[in-house]
Amino acid sequence: MLCSLNALTASNPSVNLNNLTIGQILCIPKKVCPPGTMTHTVAQGETVYTIAQRYYTTIDVLLYMNPNLNVNSINPGDTICVPIGAPE
């Protein structure tokens, strides 16, 4: 899961992220999707193209909703934002 350094810092205000130790526990912020969207967790074998088809949208729309999305590198367990209202 990708998150910004600012989001990671805000979720761990008492942690020096430049001096982590083995076994230290960090809070990883949940992905927050824009209004009109919901999260989709990528399953094994899914691609951005198959996800776009599933939600009756386009790759361009998914890229707009997920500016950090790399269409060539999504993995099972990744979370992306998809449009609400389209049949699953």
Residue pairs with C-beta under 8 A, 6 or more apart in sequence:
1 28
1 31
1 77
1 78
1 79
2 68
2 78
3 28
3 29
3 31
5 17
7 29
8 17
8 26
8 28
8 29
9 17
10 29
11 26
11 27
11 28
11 29
12 26
12 27
15 24
15 26
20 26
30 79
31 39
31 79
31 80
31 81
33 39
33 65
33 81
34 65
34 81
36 83
36 84
36 85
37 65
37 81
37 82
37 83
37 84
38 81
38 82
38 84
39 79
39 80
39 81
39 82
40 51
40 55
40 79
40 80
40 81
40 82
41 77
41 78
41 79
42 51
42 74
42 75
42 76
42 77
42 78
42 79
42 80
43 76
44 76
46 74
46 76
47 71
47 74
48 59
48 62
48 63
48 69
48 71
48 74
49 59
51 62
51 80
51 82
52 58
52 59
52 61
52 62
54 88
55 82
55 83
55 86
55 88
56 83
56 86
56 87
57 82
57 83
57 86
59 71
61 83
62 69
62 80
62 81
62 82
63 69
63 71
65 80
65 81
65 82
65 83
66 80
66 81
69 80
74 80
